[in-house]
Each structure stands twice: as structure tokens, then as C-alpha cells.
Amino acid sequence: MYALELRQLRKTYPSGVEALRGVDLSVKQGDFFALLGPNGAGKTTAIGIITSLVNKTAGDVSVFGYDLDRQREAAKACVGVVPQEFNLNFFEKCENILINQAGYYGVPRSVARRRAEKYLKALHLWDRRDQMSRTLSGGMKRRLMIARALIHKPRLLILDEPTAGVDIEIRRSMWDLMTRINEDGMTIILTTHYLHEAESFCRNIAIIDEGRIIENDTMVNVVRKLKREVFVLTLEESLKRAPDLPGYQVQLRNEHEIEVEVEQEQGLNALFQVISDRSLHVASMRTKSNRLEELFLRLVDDKEEQKNAARAAEPGHADGVSAARHSASVN
């Protein structure tokens, strides 16, 4: 069974803006799924439709088999959402926010109290339980919204930029919690601008741009499409300038570290052979660039180039001939 299915989902606002243009998307039960895209791509609109906060123009939405049109309450009960914007009752105590939220889903008050304690402790908020939410920092409010989304034990958790404004140590504990609940069977959909988080935790990914899905695959397969990676190598030898490694672009970071660009077809074995031929020895290695971020930008840029080329080739376009000649010369 799929946790979420979108079929030809469309949304056109009264202003005429097409936020979603026929989105097809399936998320398997138990998946940890990344939905990425630039600002204005349609992510928040899609989440709004799934959570019944935005009315769709056309298409179908089902959550664990419940049709959003015909079985709205059952579908909504399966979903917990952490929105991008703060939407807490700022004059309510933190613990009460969770207990009252549970009540909306029919959770007995005694059970809600136990769950509130569990999640507030897991998210390092237990000592703030009697404080009004308006007194919390931005990162604390974000964690409180995560606890609120979990309080009724949803089967699908949607995280819209969940770690924005959260410090590094707390962020790590948050992801430990998310990993545990995903391993226990909860399906998680993540949107984030911290793309290394998506690459680290998500198994599948869809990239949306201008209301359309432009990539939908496993994280492993998507990352394989990269054309190059940048590696930082720590050498045992001390260097005063970047070594000459034929076929590779090399920069000296400090006397023991170099950056090397490796094309996909070159591979690391060939790089290590060239380094060995220069009588250099690698003590350690790490990737510098965020691979997913590089791919994301390339996909969006490629799409923009295709659109520009199509416009330039249209009959009567002033730059059509010159653009076509330029494209031919580049290729």
C-alpha cells in the first residue's frame, strides 16, 4: 500500500498562477521521502492540499488508501504535519498545546499526558512544559511543532523545513528521533533546504520545479547522475603548491590538504594511481561538495536552458537565429 498517492494534481489560484501542473507522485508506506524544490516550486501548495488546508483545482489525493474527497476525516487522521511557518497558540503552555491537540483526534487525556511527556523529553523541551510557547526561541517552537504533529501517532509525518533555526546539537537529536520513528514504521516526507540532510536520511526523492515533478527516483540513482565530485584529500607530505595531477583540477587548501575535481567517468582508482605516481600518500579523504545540491541546481538549470532554447527557436523570435548559432558553437 502507498502512504500517499497524487494523481494529476493541479492547483490554479484565482490570480491565475498555476502552482501545480499535473503532479503524479507515489510514496510507499514506511518510506523516508524527500520532496525538494526551489521557493515557489509548489511544495507548500502540495502539502496544503494533502492536509486539507488548500483546495485543489483538479486531480486525486489518497492517504493510505483513503480518498481525500470522499474520506476526508479518515485521511486527515493519518497525517501529522510540521508547517514551515509557526502556527502555535502563543498564549498556551507547551504541555497543554500537545494535550489539546491530541484531544482533537480523540486521544484520552491520560494517554495524551504520557505522550506529551515522552515527546517533550525526546525533543529537549520537558523543562519548558509550563511555559507559554511565545517565550520559546525559534528553534524551540520548531521542536514543539514536531511534538504536536506526533502526539496523535500519525502514520504519515510531513516535515516542512523542520530544522530551520535549530542548533546543530539539537538537530542531531531530532534526526535520531525521526530515524527511530521511521524504523518503527512511520512514513516521513521531508522538505528541506539543508540538502545534506535529505541525502543522509531519505531513501527516495522527488524534485519539483514550477509545479511539475522533474525528477523522481531512489536517492542512490539520483546521486549517480552527477557528472563530477570534489574531494578533499589530506596528504602525509607537506606541500607548498598544488601538485600536478594530469587530467584533474587541483587546488591547494593548506600544506597538507588539496581539493581535486573528479569526473564521473574517471573514478577514484585512477586518481589514487596518479597520486601514487607522484610519490604522494593519502592519509584521509572526504567529499567537499554537497552532491544532492549540485544535482538539484543542475537539473533546474538544464530545464531553464531547454526553455530558453525553445523560446529562441520559435518563429519570429528576434534572437532565434543568433541563439541557435551560439548553441551550435558551444556544443
N, C-alpha and C positions, 0 to 999 in steps of 0.2 A: 504493500500500500504506500501511496505517496502522502507525505505530510502536507504538501502544498502543490496544487496544480493551477496554473494560469493558462487560459486558452484564448488567444486573440484579444487580449485585454487592451482596451482603449479608453483614453480619457482626454476629452477636449473641454477646456474651461470656457466659460461664457465670453471671455476676451478673444477666443479663437485659438489660443495656444494649445497645441497638441502635446500633452505631457507624455502620453503613452500611445504608441502606434502599432498595435497588434503584437503584444508581448506574449510569447509562449515560454513557459518555464515550469519545470517539474523538480521538486526537491524530495528526495527519498526519506522515508522515516528513519530517524536516528542519525541523519547526516549532520555534519558541521559545514555549513554552506556560506560562501562569500558572495555578496551582491555588491559589486563595485561600479563606480561611475563618477564622472565629474559633477560639480554642482549644477543643478538644473537638468540632470540626465533623465530623471523620472523615478529615482529610488524612493524618495519620500512619498510621492504620489502613489506608487505601487503599495507601499506599506500602509498608507492611509486607506486604500481600498480594501486590503486584506483585513484590516482592523475595523472596518465599517465606519471610519471617520470621513471618508471621501466616497462620493457616489461615482461609480464607473459609468462611462458612456456606452460601452459595449463589451462583450466577452464574458467568460465564465471563470469563477473562482471556487475552488473546493479546498477544504482543510480537513485532512484525514477522512475524506470521502463525503463530508458534509458540504452540500451546495450552499454558497453564501446567500443566494437569493431565496431559496426555499427552506433552508435550515439554519437561519442566521444565528440564533441563540446558541445552538449546539456548536457551530463553527467558532463563534467568539469565545466560548468557554475553553476551547483547546489552545487559545493563543494568549501569550504574555508578551508585552511589548515594552521596550525601554526607548522612549522617543528621544529625538535629538534635542528638543527644547525642554526646559524644566516646566513641569506642569503639576507640581505638588501644591497641597494646601499649606501655605507658608505659616499659618497660624494654628497648626495642629502639631501635636507631639509626634515624634518619629515612630514610636511603637504603635500609637493609635492609627497612624496612616496605614500601616500594614494590616492591623486587625480589622479596620473598617473596610479596607479593600477586599479582604477575604470574605467579609460578610456579603458583599455584592455577589459572590459566587456560591453562597450557601454554606460556607465553611463554618462549623460551630465555633463559638468564641473561645472555648478552651483549647481547641485544636489550633486556632489561629494564633493564640498566645505562644504556644510551643514553637510553632513555625517562625513566628516573628523573632523569638529569641535565637533560634537556630541561624536564620539568615543575617540578622543584625550582628551576631558574633562572627559569622563567616566573613562578613564584609567590613569588619572593624568599626562597627557603629554602636555596639551594645552600650558603651559608656555614654552615648548621646541619646539614649532611648527616650528620656524625659524632656529633651529639649525641643523647642519648636523648630521646624525644618528651615525657617527663614534664617536661623542663626548658624546654619551649616555653611561650610565652604562649598565652592562649585563642585569639587571632586567628591565631597561627602554627599551632596544632593544627588549626584550621578549614581553613587552606590546605593543610596536609599531607593532610587527608582528601580534599580536592579532587584533589590529585595522585594519591592512592591510587585514587580512583574512575576516573581517566583512564588508569591505567597499562596496562590490557589493551585500550585503544581500544574502548570500548563504542559501540554505535550509538545507545543511549538513555542520557542522563545525567539523573539525578533529583537536584535540589538542594533540600534541605530546610533553609531558613533559612541559606544559605551565607555570608552576610556578617555574621552576628551576632558582635559583639566585634571586628570588623576595622576598622582606622582608615581614614579617608577616602581617603588616597593609595593605599594598598594595595588598597582596594576598587575604585578606578578601574582599576587594572592587572588585577585579577581579572576585571572585566567586559569589558575589552579581550580577554582570553584567551577568555572564554566566547563573545563575539561572533565571534571568529575561528574557533573550532572549530564553531560553529553554521553559519557561512558555508561551512565545508568539508563540511557535510552531516550533522553530528551533531544529533540531536533532543534538545532540552533541555526538561525540565519543572521549573518553579521554584515553590517555595512561599516566601513571604517576608512579614514584617511591614513592610518598607520598601516601601510600595506604589508610591512614585515609581519604584523600580527596575523593578517589573513593567510599569508604563506605558511606561517608556523602552525596554525591551528586548523585551517579549513582543508577539507578533502576535495571539495568541488567548488567551482567558481563560475559565475556569470558576470559579464561586463556589459553594462547598459550605457548607451550614449544617444542623446536626442530621442529618447522614447523607444529605442529599439535595442534588442539584445544583439551585440556584435561578437560575442564570444561566449561559449557555454561548453565546459569540458571539465575533466579532472584537473586538479591543481598541478599534478605531475606533468600531464600532457601539455598544459598551457605554458608552464615554465620551460618545457623543452623547445618551444618555438622561439626562444630568444636567440638572437644572432651572435651575441658576444657577452662575456662577463669580465669584470675587473677583479683581479685577485691582488691581495696584499701579501707579499712574501717576506718573512723575516729570515735574514741570512746569517750564517755563523760568521762570515767575514765582514770586516769593516770597509765601507766604500766611501769614496769622495765624490764620485759621479755615477750616473746610471750606467749599468753595463750594456754593452751592445749585444742584443739577443736578436739575431736575424729573423724577420717575419713577425716580430712583436713590437708593440709600442710600450716603452718602459719609462717610468718616471721615478726619480729618487725621492723618497719621503724623508728619510734621515740616514744616518750612516749604516744602519742595519736593515732598513726596510725599503722595498721597491714596490711600485704598482705596475702590474702587467695586464694589458688587454689581450684576451684570448678569444679568437673567433670560434664559433661553434664547430666548424669542421677541423680545427686544429687539434683540440683535445689537450688534456693535461700531460699525458705521457710524452708527447712531442716537446712540450715546454720544459719538462724536467730533463729531457735529454739535452736540449740546448743549454740549459743552465749547467748541467754536469760537464758539457764540453768546454765551458768557460771556467772549470775548476771551482765552481761555487757550490755551496751546500745550504739547503733549505732547512731551517730549524722549525718553522711553522708556517701555516698558510690559512688565510680566511678570505671570504668574499667581501669586497668593498661595497659594490652597488646593491641596491635592493632590486632583485631580479623581477619581481612582480611589478614594481613601479615602472621599471624600464619597459616591460612589455605593455603595460597599460598605456603609457604615453605613446608608444609606437603604434598600437592599434588605433588610437584616437587620431594620431597624426596621419596615418595611412588613409583613414577614412576621409579626413579633411582634404587630403591631396586628391583622392579619387573624385570628390565632389567638385573641387576646383577645376580638375581636368575636364570633367563632364560639362561644366558650365562654359569653359573656354572653347570646347568643341562644338557648342551649339551654333547653328547657322545665324549669322548676323551679329555674333558676339565680336566686339571690337578687338579683343585680344586673342581671338581664337587661333589665327594663323601663327602669331608670334609665340603663343603658349605651346602650340603643338611642336613648333620647331625647337623651342627650348627643351621640351620633354624628350624629343628625339636625340638632342645633343647630349643630354645628361645620361640617357640610357645607352 
